[in-house]
Amino acid sequence: MRSDTLGVTSIVRGLRLKPNSYESLVNFFRSNAWKLIDVIRCWLKLVYDTGLAIHSDGRPILVGDGVKQNKEATRMPCVKRMKQESEDTSKAENIIGHMFGGLGILIGNSVKKYCLPISMTLQDGCRPILQWLGSEFQDDSHVTRLVREACQAALTLGKACDLLMDRAFLSVPALEAITEESQKAKSEQPLVTLITKAKKNAVAYEQPQVEYDENGKIKRRKGRPAKKGKRVEINKLFTSRAKDFITGKVEMYGKMETVKYLCVDLLWGDGLYQMIRFVLVKSSNYPNNIFACTDTTLAPLKIISMYSWRYSIESSFKTFKQVICGFGYRFWSDKVPLLKKSMSAKETVDRLAAVLDKKSQEAIIRTYKAIEGFVMVSCIVLGILQIAALLFTDVINNANQRWLRSFSSSVPSEETTLAYLAGSFQRIIWVMPNLAITRIIGSKIDEHINEYDDAV
């Protein structure tokens, strides 16, 4: 419905609301009457109850990753200088903006899969605010916080989940966070099974060798028992064990591929030495890859296939930015220390931490809360579009709401679904005036505006 991306202003314009609705909406996002964690849990349960969640061996599949957004703002909390690691040449190497951690759940059918966003929270530059709030995430990095949020999502669902992440999340702190959250929940098995990639220079260890005496008893040596065995440079196994690779067929990125793979279980992580299943893959269409999984019972081909589903979160991020305009918020506070472009990331965070006045801290917290609330509402909007596309495929496709040169899938995209709902909005209000949402919007509409002049 929005014709621009000016945050709350766009909502007022798109729905033809009365001018005083602007202040009401701003106060809503800054309000203490709601908590983000309660919204996330409620949204996740509603999504799962649709029955559209994809499972692997009875486990829902979560997908997590980070996303950065430019914000040329001088009084917006958590805005800081950061470096972009993306290989996309259209993205600047250095930006000033926000860093979010996004978590989604895989939904879909045999035709199309979506990564439906269940949460997206600020995860960089916000440590002082988290300390003021006494948050459980105040000491976490981006990696460990996103892993902990995935564990909490598994608790909300009451099921152990698979978690797909990129290679940056294969770290000792991430694995320790999974163990800590599982122990805290008194779960007999890990709350999440991490499936990710390993870096090309990854090093692991074989299990320590055990020596026996003539009587078949274990030989005891001086000192503590060995925790690890022989050092293994995983990337070198592509050549040293080339004859041991097995040929198989697997679905990758929607296509059947013939691959050669080698599966090895090794101890990984300095000081941790957790048993990890590594799957080395050779393919004609993709370079040599090393996949890693914390579940050593999971079939190698399933690990390869499941990791390819991780890319769905990248598609969701793209739609979230370009179609939903979910990062279109413009909340700021004059209590936030002035940001100068010459400031380093550390200096920006230190200046925020130096704010000691309680009223100023509360004003900054409300602004921080409004930003996350706006983004969360945008996540729900995108999720509703994805659910509608799956449940009402024929209705949307037969509506001919807009011309499409070609169809990439029989299931409509989020953008096509958005065009259908925007075009049907007036009809929905007229046909179903007794719905709670239509009554609320109807009571707020400015009667002096008779047409949706700025609606798309």
C-alpha positions as CSV (number, residue, x, y, z in Angstrom):
1,M,0.0,0.0,0.0
2,R,2.9,2.4,0.6
3,S,4.1,4.7,-2.2
4,D,7.4,5.5,-0.4
5,T,9.7,4.2,2.3
6,L,9.6,7.0,4.9
7,G,8.9,4.8,7.9
8,V,5.7,5.5,10.0
9,T,4.9,8.4,7.6
10,S,4.4,5.9,4.8
11,I,2.0,3.9,6.8
12,V,-0.2,7.0,7.5
13,R,-0.1,7.9,3.8
14,G,-0.7,4.4,2.4
15,L,-3.8,3.8,4.6
16,R,-5.1,7.4,4.4
17,L,-5.1,7.7,8.1
18,K,-5.9,10.9,10.1
19,P,-2.8,13.0,10.7
20,N,-3.0,12.4,14.5
21,S,-2.4,8.7,13.8
22,Y,1.2,9.5,13.2
23,E,1.9,10.3,16.9
24,S,-0.1,7.3,18.0
25,L,2.0,4.9,15.8
26,V,5.3,6.4,16.9
27,N,4.2,6.1,20.6
28,F,3.1,2.5,19.9
29,F,6.6,1.5,18.7
30,R,8.3,3.3,21.6
31,S,5.8,1.9,24.2
32,N,6.7,-0.4,27.1
33,A,3.3,-2.1,26.9
34,W,4.7,-4.8,24.7
35,K,7.9,-6.9,24.8
36,L,9.7,-8.0,21.7
37,I,10.4,-11.5,23.0
38,D,6.6,-12.1,23.5
39,V,5.9,-11.0,20.0
40,I,8.6,-13.3,18.6
41,R,7.3,-16.3,20.5
42,C,3.7,-15.7,19.6
43,W,4.6,-15.2,15.9
44,L,6.7,-18.4,15.8
45,K,3.8,-20.5,17.3
46,L,1.3,-19.0,14.8
47,V,3.6,-19.8,11.9
48,Y,4.3,-23.3,13.0
49,D,0.6,-24.0,13.5
50,T,0.0,-23.4,9.8
51,G,1.5,-26.8,9.1
52,L,3.8,-25.3,6.4
53,A,7.1,-25.8,8.2
54,I,9.5,-28.1,6.5
55,H,11.0,-30.9,8.7
56,S,14.0,-33.2,8.5
57,D,13.6,-36.4,10.5
58,G,10.8,-34.7,12.5
59,R,12.9,-31.6,13.2
60,P,11.9,-28.1,12.0
61,I,14.7,-26.3,10.1
62,L,15.9,-22.9,11.2
63,V,18.1,-20.6,9.2
64,G,20.2,-17.8,10.6
65,D,22.5,-15.1,9.2
66,G,23.5,-11.5,9.6
67,V,22.5,-8.5,7.5
68,K,23.8,-4.9,7.3
69,Q,21.8,-1.8,6.4
70,N,23.1,1.6,5.5
71,K,21.9,4.3,7.8
72,E,23.3,7.8,7.3
73,A,22.0,9.0,10.7
74,T,23.8,11.0,13.4
75,R,21.4,10.5,16.3
76,M,20.2,6.9,15.8
77,P,21.3,4.3,18.4
78,C,23.7,1.5,17.4
79,V,24.6,3.1,14.1
80,K,28.4,2.7,13.6
81,R,31.1,2.2,11.1
82,M,31.4,-1.3,9.8
83,K,33.1,-3.4,7.1
84,Q,31.1,-5.4,4.6
85,E,32.4,-8.9,3.8
86,S,30.0,-9.5,0.9
87,E,31.4,-10.5,-2.5
88,D,28.7,-8.4,-4.2
89,T,30.6,-5.6,-6.1
90,S,27.6,-3.3,-5.8
91,K,28.1,-3.1,-2.0
92,A,30.6,-0.6,-0.5
93,E,33.5,-2.0,1.4
94,N,32.9,0.3,4.4
95,I,29.5,1.6,5.5
96,I,27.8,3.4,8.4
97,G,24.7,1.6,9.5
98,H,23.1,-1.1,11.5
99,M,23.9,-4.8,11.9
100,F,21.0,-7.2,12.4
101,G,20.9,-10.9,13.2
102,G,18.1,-12.6,11.3
103,L,16.5,-15.9,12.2
104,G,14.0,-17.7,10.0
105,I,12.1,-21.0,9.7
106,L,11.9,-22.9,6.5
107,I,8.4,-23.3,5.1
108,G,7.1,-24.4,1.7
109,N,6.1,-27.4,-0.4
110,S,7.5,-29.5,-3.1
111,V,7.5,-26.6,-5.5
112,K,8.9,-23.7,-3.5
113,K,10.6,-23.1,-0.2
114,Y,10.7,-19.8,1.7
115,C,12.7,-18.7,4.7
116,L,10.1,-17.1,6.8
117,P,11.6,-14.5,9.2
118,I,10.7,-15.0,12.8
119,S,13.0,-12.4,14.3
120,M,15.5,-9.7,13.3
121,T,17.4,-8.0,16.2
122,L,20.2,-5.4,16.4
123,Q,23.4,-7.3,17.3
124,D,26.3,-4.9,16.9
125,G,27.0,-1.6,18.6
126,C,24.2,-2.1,21.2
127,R,26.2,-3.6,24.1
128,P,25.8,-0.5,26.4
129,I,22.0,-0.6,25.8
130,L,21.8,-4.3,26.6
131,Q,23.8,-3.6,29.8
132,W,21.4,-0.9,30.8
133,L,18.5,-3.4,30.3
134,G,20.3,-6.2,32.1
135,S,19.8,-8.4,29.0
136,E,21.0,-12.0,28.9
137,F,22.7,-11.2,25.6
138,Q,24.9,-8.3,26.9
139,D,28.1,-10.4,26.8
140,D,27.4,-12.1,23.5
141,S,28.9,-11.5,20.1
142,H,26.8,-11.5,17.0
143,V,27.6,-15.2,16.4
144,T,26.8,-16.5,19.9
145,R,23.6,-14.3,20.3
146,L,22.1,-15.6,17.0
147,V,22.9,-19.2,18.1
148,R,21.2,-18.6,21.5
149,E,18.2,-17.1,19.8
150,A,17.9,-20.2,17.7
151,C,18.0,-22.4,20.8
152,Q,15.3,-20.3,22.4
153,A,13.2,-20.8,19.2
154,A,13.6,-24.5,19.6
155,L,12.4,-24.3,23.2
156,T,9.4,-22.3,22.0
157,L,8.5,-25.0,19.5
158,G,9.2,-27.7,22.1
159,K,11.3,-29.6,19.4
160,A,15.0,-30.0,18.6
161,C,15.7,-28.2,15.4
162,D,18.3,-28.2,12.6
163,L,20.1,-24.8,12.2
164,L,21.6,-23.8,8.9
165,M,24.3,-21.1,9.0
166,D,27.3,-20.0,7.0
167,R,30.9,-20.7,7.7
168,A,31.3,-17.7,10.1
169,F,29.2,-19.5,12.7
170,L,31.5,-22.6,12.9
171,S,33.3,-21.4,16.0
172,V,34.1,-22.6,19.5
173,P,31.9,-20.0,21.2
174,A,28.9,-21.0,19.0
175,L,29.3,-24.7,19.9
176,E,29.7,-23.8,23.6
177,A,26.5,-21.6,23.4
178,I,24.5,-24.6,22.1
179,T,25.8,-26.8,24.9
180,E,25.1,-24.1,27.6
181,E,21.5,-23.5,26.3
182,S,20.8,-27.2,26.2
183,Q,22.1,-27.7,29.7
184,K,20.1,-24.7,30.9
185,A,16.9,-26.2,29.4
186,K,17.9,-29.6,30.9
187,S,17.5,-31.2,27.5
188,E,19.0,-34.6,27.0
189,Q,19.9,-33.8,23.4
190,P,21.2,-30.5,21.9
191,L,18.4,-28.0,21.2
192,V,19.8,-27.4,17.7
193,T,22.0,-29.3,15.3
194,L,24.3,-26.9,13.5
195,I,24.9,-27.5,9.8
196,T,27.4,-25.2,8.2
197,K,30.5,-24.9,6.1
198,A,34.1,-25.1,7.2
199,K,36.8,-22.8,6.0
200,K,39.4,-24.0,3.6
201,N,42.1,-23.8,6.2
202,A,40.1,-25.7,8.8
203,V,42.2,-28.1,11.0
204,A,40.8,-31.0,13.1
205,Y,42.1,-33.9,15.0
206,E,41.7,-37.7,15.0
207,Q,40.7,-39.4,18.2
208,P,43.6,-40.1,20.6
209,Q,45.0,-43.6,20.2
210,V,44.6,-46.0,23.0
211,E,47.4,-48.5,23.7
212,Y,46.8,-51.9,25.4
213,D,49.2,-54.2,27.2
214,E,49.6,-57.9,26.8
215,N,46.6,-58.6,29.0
216,G,44.3,-56.4,27.0
217,K,44.2,-53.6,29.5
218,I,44.7,-49.9,28.7
219,K,48.3,-48.7,29.3
220,R,48.4,-45.9,31.8
221,R,51.0,-43.2,31.1
222,K,52.2,-40.3,33.2
223,G,50.2,-37.1,32.9
224,R,46.6,-36.5,31.9
225,P,45.0,-38.6,29.2
226,A,45.3,-37.2,25.6
227,K,42.3,-35.2,24.4
228,K,43.2,-35.3,20.7
229,G,45.1,-37.4,18.3
230,K,46.9,-36.7,15.0
231,R,46.4,-33.2,13.4
232,V,44.4,-33.2,10.1
233,E,44.4,-30.4,7.6
234,I,40.9,-31.1,6.1
235,N,41.5,-29.4,2.8
236,K,44.4,-31.8,2.0
237,L,42.1,-34.8,2.2
238,F,40.8,-33.8,-1.3
239,T,44.1,-35.1,-2.6
240,S,45.4,-37.5,0.0
241,R,42.2,-39.5,0.1
242,A,41.0,-38.9,-3.5
243,K,40.4,-42.7,-4.0
244,D,38.0,-42.9,-1.0
245,F,35.5,-40.4,-2.4
246,I,32.0,-41.9,-3.1
247,T,29.8,-40.9,-6.1
248,G,26.2,-40.0,-5.4
249,K,23.3,-37.9,-6.5
250,V,21.9,-35.1,-4.4
251,E,19.5,-32.2,-4.8
252,M,21.4,-28.9,-4.6
253,Y,19.8,-25.5,-5.1
254,G,16.7,-27.1,-6.7
255,K,18.6,-29.3,-9.2
256,M,19.9,-32.9,-9.1
257,E,23.7,-32.9,-9.1
258,T,26.2,-35.8,-9.3
259,V,28.8,-35.3,-6.6
260,K,31.7,-37.1,-5.1
261,Y,31.9,-36.9,-1.4
262,L,34.0,-38.1,1.6
263,C,32.6,-38.3,5.1
264,V,35.0,-38.1,8.1
265,D,34.3,-37.6,11.8
266,L,37.0,-35.6,13.6
267,L,37.6,-33.6,16.8
268,W,37.4,-29.9,16.2
269,G,37.9,-26.7,18.2
270,D,41.0,-25.8,20.2
271,G,40.3,-26.6,23.8
272,L,36.8,-28.0,23.0
273,Y,37.6,-31.0,20.8
274,Q,34.0,-31.7,19.9
275,M,33.3,-34.5,17.4
276,I,32.1,-33.0,14.1
277,R,31.1,-34.7,10.9
278,F,32.9,-33.2,7.9
279,V,31.7,-33.9,4.4
280,L,34.1,-33.0,1.6
281,V,32.3,-32.5,-1.7
282,K,33.6,-32.4,-5.3
283,S,31.2,-31.2,-8.0
284,S,31.5,-30.1,-11.6
285,N,29.3,-27.0,-11.0
286,Y,30.6,-26.0,-7.7
287,P,34.2,-25.8,-6.3
288,N,35.5,-28.1,-3.6
289,N,33.4,-27.5,-0.4
290,I,33.7,-28.7,3.2
291,F,30.4,-29.0,5.1
292,A,30.3,-29.5,8.8
293,C,27.5,-30.9,11.1
294,T,27.4,-31.4,14.9
295,D,25.3,-34.5,14.5
296,T,27.6,-37.4,13.5
297,T,24.6,-39.7,12.7
298,L,23.3,-37.5,9.9
299,A,23.7,-38.9,6.4
300,P,26.4,-37.1,4.3
301,L,24.1,-36.5,1.3
302,K,21.4,-35.1,3.6
303,I,23.9,-32.6,5.0
304,I,24.9,-31.5,1.5
305,S,21.3,-31.1,0.4
306,M,20.2,-29.3,3.6
307,Y,23.0,-26.8,3.5
308,S,21.8,-25.7,0.0
309,W,18.6,-24.5,1.6
310,R,20.5,-21.9,3.6
311,Y,20.5,-19.7,0.6
312,S,16.8,-19.1,1.1
313,I,17.6,-16.6,3.8
314,E,19.6,-14.5,1.4
315,S,16.5,-14.4,-0.9
316,S,14.4,-13.3,2.1
317,F,16.8,-10.5,3.0
318,K,16.6,-9.3,-0.6
319,T,12.8,-9.3,-0.5
320,F,12.8,-7.7,3.0
321,K,14.9,-4.8,1.8
322,Q,13.6,-4.2,-1.8
323,V,9.9,-5.2,-1.6
324,I,8.9,-4.8,2.1
325,C,11.3,-1.9,2.7
326,G,11.6,-3.4,6.2
327,F,14.6,-1.2,7.1
328,G,12.7,2.0,6.3
329,Y,12.5,3.1,10.0
330,R,13.6,6.7,10.9
331,F,13.5,6.6,14.7
332,W,16.1,8.8,16.5
333,S,16.7,10.6,19.7
334,D,18.6,13.8,20.6
335,K,20.0,11.9,23.7
336,V,22.1,9.7,21.4
337,P,25.7,11.1,21.2
338,L,26.3,12.8,17.8
339,L,27.9,10.5,15.3
340,K,30.6,11.9,13.1
341,K,31.8,10.1,10.0
342,S,35.4,10.2,11.1
343,M,34.6,8.2,14.3
344,S,35.7,4.6,14.6
345,A,33.3,1.9,15.6
346,K,34.9,1.6,19.0
347,E,34.7,5.3,19.7
348,T,31.0,5.3,18.7
349,V,30.2,2.6,21.2
350,D,32.3,4.1,23.9
351,R,30.5,7.5,23.6
352,L,27.1,5.7,23.9
353,A,28.4,3.8,27.0
354,A,29.4,7.2,28.5
355,V,25.7,8.3,28.7
356,L,25.0,8.0,32.5
357,D,21.9,10.1,32.9
358,K,18.9,7.7,33.6
359,K,16.4,9.8,31.6
360,S,18.7,10.0,28.6
361,Q,19.3,6.2,28.8
362,E,15.5,5.6,28.9
363,A,15.0,7.8,25.8
364,I,17.7,5.9,24.0
365,I,16.2,2.6,25.0
366,R,12.8,3.6,23.7
367,T,14.3,4.5,20.4
368,Y,16.2,1.2,20.3
369,K,13.0,-0.6,21.1
370,A,11.1,1.3,18.3
371,I,13.7,0.3,15.7
372,E,13.5,-3.4,16.6
373,G,9.7,-3.2,16.8
374,F,9.4,-1.7,13.3
375,V,11.7,-4.4,11.9
376,M,9.7,-7.1,13.7
377,V,6.4,-5.9,12.2
378,S,8.1,-5.9,8.8
379,C,9.1,-9.5,9.4
380,I,5.5,-10.4,10.2
381,V,4.4,-8.7,7.0
382,L,6.9,-10.7,4.9
383,G,5.8,-13.9,6.6
384,I,2.1,-13.2,5.9
385,L,2.9,-12.7,2.2
386,Q,4.9,-16.0,2.1
387,I,2.1,-17.9,3.8
388,A,-0.5,-16.4,1.6
389,A,1.5,-17.3,-1.5
390,L,1.6,-21.0,-0.4
391,L,-2.0,-21.3,0.7
392,F,-3.7,-19.3,-2.0
393,T,-1.5,-20.0,-5.0
394,D,-4.3,-20.6,-7.5
395,V,-6.3,-17.5,-6.3
396,I,-3.3,-15.2,-6.8
397,N,-2.2,-16.7,-10.1
398,N,-5.7,-16.5,-11.6
399,A,-6.3,-12.9,-10.5
400,N,-4.0,-11.5,-13.3
401,Q,-3.2,-8.6,-10.9
402,R,-0.2,-7.6,-13.0
403,W,1.5,-8.8,-16.1
404,L,4.4,-11.2,-15.8
405,R,6.7,-11.8,-18.7
406,S,7.7,-15.3,-17.4
407,F,6.9,-17.5,-14.4
408,S,9.8,-18.8,-12.4
409,S,7.6,-21.0,-10.3
410,S,3.9,-22.0,-10.0
411,V,3.9,-20.5,-6.5
412,P,3.8,-16.7,-6.7
413,S,6.6,-14.6,-5.3
414,E,6.2,-12.3,-2.3
415,E,6.1,-9.3,-4.7
416,T,3.3,-10.7,-6.8
417,T,1.4,-11.6,-3.6
418,L,1.9,-8.1,-2.3
419,A,0.5,-6.6,-5.6
420,Y,-2.6,-8.8,-5.3
421,L,-3.3,-7.8,-1.7
422,A,-2.7,-4.1,-2.4
423,G,-5.0,-4.2,-5.4
424,S,-7.7,-6.1,-3.3
425,F,-7.4,-3.9,-0.2
426,Q,-10.4,-1.7,-0.9
427,R,-12.5,-4.7,-1.8
428,I,-11.5,-6.5,1.4
429,I,-12.6,-3.5,3.5
430,W,-15.9,-3.4,1.7
431,V,-16.7,-7.1,1.7
432,M,-15.5,-7.8,5.3
433,P,-16.2,-4.7,7.3
434,N,-16.7,-6.6,10.6
435,L,-13.1,-7.9,10.8
436,A,-11.2,-6.4,13.7
437,I,-8.5,-5.1,11.5
438,T,-10.9,-3.4,9.1
439,R,-12.8,-1.8,11.9
440,I,-9.7,-0.4,13.4
441,I,-8.4,1.0,10.1
442,G,-11.9,2.3,9.2
443,S,-12.1,4.2,12.4
444,K,-8.8,5.9,11.7
445,I,-9.3,6.8,8.0
446,D,-9.3,10.5,7.2
447,E,-12.7,11.1,5.5
448,H,-11.4,14.1,3.7
449,I,-9.3,11.8,1.4
450,N,-11.6,9.9,-0.9
451,E,-9.1,8.1,-3.2
452,Y,-5.9,6.1,-2.7
453,D,-4.0,8.7,-4.7
454,D,-0.6,7.6,-3.5
455,A,-1.3,3.8,-3.4
456,V,0.6,1.4,-5.6
